[in-house]
Amino acid sequence: MALIFEELDYQTTALGDISLRRRSEPRLDNQIIYEVKLGEEFLMSSLFVEAEEQLSKLGLAQLKENGHQNELSVVVGGLGLGYTAVTALNDPGVSQLRTIDVMRPVISWHQQGMLPVGDVLASNPRSELIHADFFQVAIDSQAGFLNGSPIHALLLDIDHSPSHWLNEHNHSFYTQASLQATANKIVKHGVFALWSNDWPDHDFVALLDKVFMDTQAHVVRFDNPYSGGESINTVYVSTVR
């Protein structure tokens, strides 16, 4: 089988040049992998999606444990390859899913069905893709996530971690005031969940505990075929007071 390397899209944005690549990986029997780069930085890969899926599964499991079962409204901050949002959409209890992303090219990839998940997030009537700055919407006291009504769960996957940001301007979100403004848009005993590329940050857990009723830091482990070992991500799950 011939090796594959295709640059499916390349566009200039306010945050830098973003590209979508599709390639075969000879170290993995030529498995096809989709990758997104922002400038020279790799943002995501279809080879590593376990933690993105667990962000939805853990967040929604806590939501249901808290007593919210059906007709759930969910917002996903950060679209990417779509695995967090698709996992949420696959939950029959979710009736409304709104995914917010600041990168218009990323939304376009989903609308055109260019990614492994196809166009499900653009075509499913329960799903809506919104081009906006998630952080601006989150902290704006005059703007709601879903037509002004409180949502049941917020699943956030944008920055690399609470202390390693995709954009320097994002750092102001990780404060008590901004997190409280966000929590105010979620129903009582709803859920705020966040993905991180790093081990649990105890200082961040302490910050979350100032705003939310309860926080759990779940370590998600997955095989890394490049290292031959195991890698980890963290999913923080907090319950709204």
VEXSE-585392 format. One record per residue (C-alpha): x, y, z; residue number from 1; residue in three letters; chain. Coordinates in steps of 0.02 Angstrom, whole numbers, plus 50000, padded with zeros to 5 digits. Example, Ala and Ser with C-alpha at 12.3 -4.5 7.8 and 13.67 -1.06 7.14 Angstrom:
BEGIN
((50615; 49775; 50390); 1; 'ALA'; 'A')
((50684; 49947; 50357); 2; 'SER'; 'A')
! end
This chain:
BEGIN
((50000; 50000; 50000); 1; 'MET'; 'A')
((50069; 50170; 49951); 2; 'ALA'; 'A')
((50097; 50296; 50087); 3; 'LEU'; 'A')
((49971; 50438; 50094); 4; 'ILE'; 'A')
((50001; 50619; 50140); 5; 'PHE'; 'A')
((49871; 50749; 50096); 6; 'GLU'; 'A')
((49845; 50926; 50155); 7; 'GLU'; 'A')
((49656; 50934; 50145); 8; 'LEU'; 'A')
((49643; 51117; 50193); 9; 'ASP'; 'A')
((49756; 51263; 50240); 10; 'TYR'; 'A')
((49687; 51432; 50293); 11; 'GLN'; 'A')
((49750; 51588; 50378); 12; 'THR'; 'A')
((49655; 51643; 50533); 13; 'THR'; 'A')
((49674; 51777; 50666); 14; 'ALA'; 'A')
((49754; 51646; 50779); 15; 'LEU'; 'A')
((49875; 51583; 50647); 16; 'GLY'; 'A')
((49881; 51467; 50498); 17; 'ASP'; 'A')
((49775; 51312; 50524); 18; 'ILE'; 'A')
((49789; 51153; 50421); 19; 'SER'; 'A')
((49702; 50985; 50409); 20; 'LEU'; 'A')
((49809; 50838; 50356); 21; 'ARG'; 'A')
((49768; 50658; 50314); 22; 'ARG'; 'A')
((49910; 50533; 50313); 23; 'ARG'; 'A')
((49952; 50350; 50332); 24; 'SER'; 'A')
((50064; 50297; 50475); 25; 'GLU'; 'A')
((50190; 50162; 50422); 26; 'PRO'; 'A')
((50230; 50123; 50605); 27; 'ARG'; 'A')
((50047; 50072; 50628); 28; 'LEU'; 'A')
((50020; 49965; 50472); 29; 'ASP'; 'A')
((49979; 50121; 50370); 30; 'ASN'; 'A')
((49831; 50168; 50479); 31; 'GLN'; 'A')
((49748; 50327; 50414); 32; 'ILE'; 'A')
((49764; 50473; 50535); 33; 'ILE'; 'A')
((49689; 50648; 50529); 34; 'TYR'; 'A')
((49789; 50788; 50609); 35; 'GLU'; 'A')
((49760; 50973; 50640); 36; 'VAL'; 'A')
((49903; 51097; 50654); 37; 'LYS'; 'A')
((49900; 51279; 50707); 38; 'LEU'; 'A')
((50060; 51356; 50643); 39; 'GLY'; 'A')
((50194; 51228; 50686); 40; 'GLU'; 'A')
((50098; 51159; 50835); 41; 'GLU'; 'A')
((50000; 50997; 50826); 42; 'PHE'; 'A')
((49827; 51027; 50903); 43; 'LEU'; 'A')
((49744; 50858; 50885); 44; 'MET'; 'A')
((49753; 50687; 50805); 45; 'SER'; 'A')
((49621; 50557; 50767); 46; 'SER'; 'A')
((49742; 50429; 50841); 47; 'LEU'; 'A')
((49713; 50495; 51017); 48; 'PHE'; 'A')
((49528; 50525; 51053); 49; 'VAL'; 'A')
((49494; 50424; 51211); 50; 'GLU'; 'A')
((49502; 50572; 51329); 51; 'ALA'; 'A')
((49396; 50682; 51215); 52; 'GLU'; 'A')
((49261; 50547; 51217); 53; 'GLU'; 'A')
((49279; 50525; 51404); 54; 'GLN'; 'A')
((49250; 50712; 51428); 55; 'LEU'; 'A')
((49072; 50683; 51368); 56; 'SER'; 'A')
((49047; 50514; 51451); 57; 'LYS'; 'A')
((49110; 50568; 51622); 58; 'LEU'; 'A')
((49021; 50736; 51616); 59; 'GLY'; 'A')
((48854; 50663; 51565); 60; 'LEU'; 'A')
((48869; 50518; 51687); 61; 'ALA'; 'A')
((48890; 50642; 51830); 62; 'GLN'; 'A')
((48745; 50745; 51765); 63; 'LEU'; 'A')
((48631; 50594; 51770); 64; 'LYS'; 'A')
((48695; 50545; 51942); 65; 'GLU'; 'A')
((48645; 50720; 51995); 66; 'ASN'; 'A')
((48466; 50686; 51940); 67; 'GLY'; 'A')
((48461; 50759; 51764); 68; 'HIS'; 'A')
((48412; 50618; 51647); 69; 'GLN'; 'A')
((48320; 50675; 51491); 70; 'ASN'; 'A')
((48290; 50827; 51379); 71; 'GLU'; 'A')
((48467; 50882; 51416); 72; 'LEU'; 'A')
((48542; 51038; 51339); 73; 'SER'; 'A')
((48731; 51025; 51317); 74; 'VAL'; 'A')
((48861; 51149; 51257); 75; 'VAL'; 'A')
((49032; 51095; 51196); 76; 'VAL'; 'A')
((49169; 51226; 51196); 77; 'GLY'; 'A')
((49292; 51182; 51058); 78; 'GLY'; 'A')
((49246; 51079; 50904); 79; 'LEU'; 'A')
((49409; 51006; 50840); 80; 'GLY'; 'A')
((49389; 50836; 50758); 81; 'LEU'; 'A')
((49219; 50822; 50842); 82; 'GLY'; 'A')
((49238; 50670; 50955); 83; 'TYR'; 'A')
((49178; 50756; 51114); 84; 'THR'; 'A')
((49024; 50826; 51028); 85; 'ALA'; 'A')
((48982; 50665; 50934); 86; 'VAL'; 'A')
((48994; 50564; 51095); 87; 'THR'; 'A')
((48873; 50686; 51178); 88; 'ALA'; 'A')
((48755; 50677; 51029); 89; 'LEU'; 'A')
((48755; 50486; 51041); 90; 'ASN'; 'A')
((48679; 50499; 51215); 91; 'ASP'; 'A')
((48490; 50481; 51194); 92; 'PRO'; 'A')
((48459; 50596; 51342); 93; 'GLY'; 'A')
((48534; 50745; 51249); 94; 'VAL'; 'A')
((48400; 50842; 51157); 95; 'SER'; 'A')
((48501; 50998; 51114); 96; 'GLN'; 'A')
((48686; 51008; 51076); 97; 'LEU'; 'A')
((48773; 51171; 51033); 98; 'ARG'; 'A')
((48959; 51168; 50990); 99; 'THR'; 'A')
((49053; 51333; 50991); 100; 'ILE'; 'A')
((49217; 51360; 50900); 101; 'ASP'; 'A')
((49316; 51516; 50857); 102; 'VAL'; 'A')
((49391; 51438; 50700); 103; 'MET'; 'A')
((49275; 51451; 50550); 104; 'ARG'; 'A')
((49381; 51329; 50446); 105; 'PRO'; 'A')
((49353; 51193; 50577); 106; 'VAL'; 'A')
((49165; 51216; 50566); 107; 'ILE'; 'A')
((49178; 51209; 50377); 108; 'SER'; 'A')
((49269; 51041; 50385); 109; 'TRP'; 'A')
((49122; 50967; 50479); 110; 'HIS'; 'A')
((48993; 51045; 50364); 111; 'GLN'; 'A')
((49084; 50969; 50215); 112; 'GLN'; 'A')
((49104; 50798; 50297); 113; 'GLY'; 'A')
((49293; 50804; 50279); 114; 'MET'; 'A')
((49331; 50719; 50446); 115; 'LEU'; 'A')
((49312; 50539; 50509); 116; 'PRO'; 'A')
((49150; 50585; 50600); 117; 'VAL'; 'A')
((49073; 50646; 50437); 118; 'GLY'; 'A')
((48944; 50786; 50438); 119; 'ASP'; 'A')
((48838; 50720; 50582); 120; 'VAL'; 'A')
((48867; 50875; 50689); 121; 'LEU'; 'A')
((48813; 50988; 50547); 122; 'ALA'; 'A')
((48665; 50885; 50487); 123; 'SER'; 'A')
((48586; 50811; 50644); 124; 'ASN'; 'A')
((48434; 50916; 50695); 125; 'PRO'; 'A')
((48484; 50904; 50879); 126; 'ARG'; 'A')
((48655; 50981; 50843); 127; 'SER'; 'A')
((48707; 51158; 50802); 128; 'GLU'; 'A')
((48880; 51226; 50758); 129; 'LEU'; 'A')
((48913; 51404; 50814); 130; 'ILE'; 'A')
((49057; 51515; 50755); 131; 'HIS'; 'A')
((49102; 51621; 50906); 132; 'ALA'; 'A')
((49233; 51650; 51039); 133; 'ASP'; 'A')
((49179; 51529; 51175); 134; 'PHE'; 'A')
((49268; 51626; 51313); 135; 'PHE'; 'A')
((49181; 51788; 51269); 136; 'GLN'; 'A')
((49011; 51703; 51273); 137; 'VAL'; 'A')
((49051; 51614; 51436); 138; 'ALA'; 'A')
((49093; 51768; 51537); 139; 'ILE'; 'A')
((48968; 51888; 51458); 140; 'ASP'; 'A')
((48830; 51913; 51587); 141; 'SER'; 'A')
((48711; 51970; 51451); 142; 'GLN'; 'A')
((48736; 51820; 51337); 143; 'ALA'; 'A')
((48670; 51645; 51366); 144; 'GLY'; 'A')
((48737; 51486; 51289); 145; 'PHE'; 'A')
((48568; 51428; 51227); 146; 'LEU'; 'A')
((48439; 51564; 51191); 147; 'ASN'; 'A')
((48459; 51636; 51365); 148; 'GLY'; 'A')
((48404; 51476; 51453); 149; 'SER'; 'A')
((48521; 51386; 51575); 150; 'PRO'; 'A')
((48602; 51230; 51506); 151; 'ILE'; 'A')
((48628; 51062; 51591); 152; 'HIS'; 'A')
((48810; 51030; 51548); 153; 'ALA'; 'A')
((48960; 51121; 51480); 154; 'LEU'; 'A')
((49101; 51016; 51408); 155; 'LEU'; 'A')
((49258; 51118; 51374); 156; 'LEU'; 'A')
((49406; 51064; 51267); 157; 'ASP'; 'A')
((49501; 51213; 51198); 158; 'ILE'; 'A')
((49664; 51245; 51290); 159; 'ASP'; 'A')
((49800; 51117; 51321); 160; 'HIS'; 'A')
((49773; 51136; 51508); 161; 'SER'; 'A')
((49714; 51268; 51633); 162; 'PRO'; 'A')
((49892; 51337; 51635); 163; 'SER'; 'A')
((49944; 51305; 51454); 164; 'HIS'; 'A')
((49832; 51404; 51339); 165; 'TRP'; 'A')
((49804; 51395; 51153); 166; 'LEU'; 'A')
((49796; 51584; 51153); 167; 'ASN'; 'A')
((49871; 51700; 51284); 168; 'GLU'; 'A')
((49706; 51793; 51298); 169; 'HIS'; 'A')
((49620; 51635; 51362); 170; 'ASN'; 'A')
((49709; 51642; 51530); 171; 'HIS'; 'A')
((49579; 51760; 51604); 172; 'SER'; 'A')
((49447; 51624; 51594); 173; 'PHE'; 'A')
((49535; 51522; 51728); 174; 'TYR'; 'A')
((49489; 51637; 51871); 175; 'THR'; 'A')
((49356; 51627; 52004); 176; 'GLN'; 'A')
((49257; 51771; 51928); 177; 'ALA'; 'A')
((49252; 51697; 51752); 178; 'SER'; 'A')
((49213; 51522; 51812); 179; 'LEU'; 'A')
((49072; 51591; 51920); 180; 'GLN'; 'A')
((49001; 51686; 51771); 181; 'ALA'; 'A')
((49004; 51523; 51675); 182; 'THR'; 'A')
((48926; 51424; 51816); 183; 'ALA'; 'A')
((48783; 51550; 51823); 184; 'ASN'; 'A')
((48730; 51489; 51650); 185; 'LYS'; 'A')
((48713; 51307; 51706); 186; 'ILE'; 'A')
((48565; 51234; 51801); 187; 'VAL'; 'A')
((48577; 51185; 51984); 188; 'LYS'; 'A')
((48667; 51018; 51998); 189; 'HIS'; 'A')
((48718; 51035; 51817); 190; 'GLY'; 'A')
((48896; 50996; 51762); 191; 'VAL'; 'A')
((49050; 51090; 51706); 192; 'PHE'; 'A')
((49183; 50973; 51634); 193; 'ALA'; 'A')
((49352; 51015; 51561); 194; 'LEU'; 'A')
((49487; 50918; 51468); 195; 'TRP'; 'A')
((49672; 50941; 51505); 196; 'SER'; 'A')
((49827; 50867; 51427); 197; 'ASN'; 'A')
((49917; 50866; 51595); 198; 'ASP'; 'A')
((49908; 50774; 51761); 199; 'TRP'; 'A')
((49779; 50842; 51884); 200; 'PRO'; 'A')
((49821; 51017; 51944); 201; 'ASP'; 'A')
((49779; 51028; 52129); 202; 'HIS'; 'A')
((49780; 51218; 52126); 203; 'ASP'; 'A')
((49651; 51215; 51987); 204; 'PHE'; 'A')
((49544; 51091; 52083); 205; 'VAL'; 'A')
((49551; 51209; 52232); 206; 'ALA'; 'A')
((49495; 51351; 52118); 207; 'LEU'; 'A')
((49351; 51248; 52050); 208; 'LEU'; 'A')
((49298; 51205; 52227); 209; 'ASP'; 'A')
((49276; 51391; 52264); 210; 'LYS'; 'A')
((49144; 51400; 52128); 211; 'VAL'; 'A')
((49066; 51227; 52116); 212; 'PHE'; 'A')
((48991; 51108; 52243); 213; 'MET'; 'A')
((49104; 50961; 52203); 214; 'ASP'; 'A')
((49249; 50927; 52086); 215; 'THR'; 'A')
((49328; 50764; 52031); 216; 'GLN'; 'A')
((49488; 50751; 51928); 217; 'ALA'; 'A')
((49481; 50592; 51823); 218; 'HIS'; 'A')
((49645; 50527; 51750); 219; 'VAL'; 'A')
((49611; 50450; 51579); 220; 'VAL'; 'A')
((49741; 50324; 51524); 221; 'ARG'; 'A')
((49766; 50264; 51346); 222; 'PHE'; 'A')
((49895; 50170; 51245); 223; 'ASP'; 'A')
((50024; 50271; 51150); 224; 'ASN'; 'A')
((50089; 50168; 51003); 225; 'PRO'; 'A')
((50229; 50292; 50972); 226; 'TYR'; 'A')
((50306; 50274; 51144); 227; 'SER'; 'A')
((50253; 50094; 51165); 228; 'GLY'; 'A')
((50183; 50141; 51335); 229; 'GLY'; 'A')
((50037; 50233; 51411); 230; 'GLU'; 'A')
((49988; 50416; 51404); 231; 'SER'; 'A')
((49868; 50513; 51515); 232; 'ILE'; 'A')
((49749; 50658; 51506); 233; 'ASN'; 'A')
((49639; 50731; 51642); 234; 'THR'; 'A')
((49452; 50765; 51641); 235; 'VAL'; 'A')
((49389; 50882; 51777); 236; 'TYR'; 'A')
((49204; 50862; 51820); 237; 'VAL'; 'A')
((49120; 50990; 51933); 238; 'SER'; 'A')
((48941; 51000; 51995); 239; 'THR'; 'A')
((48853; 51169; 52002); 240; 'VAL'; 'A')
((48790; 51222; 52173); 241; 'ARG'; 'A')
! end
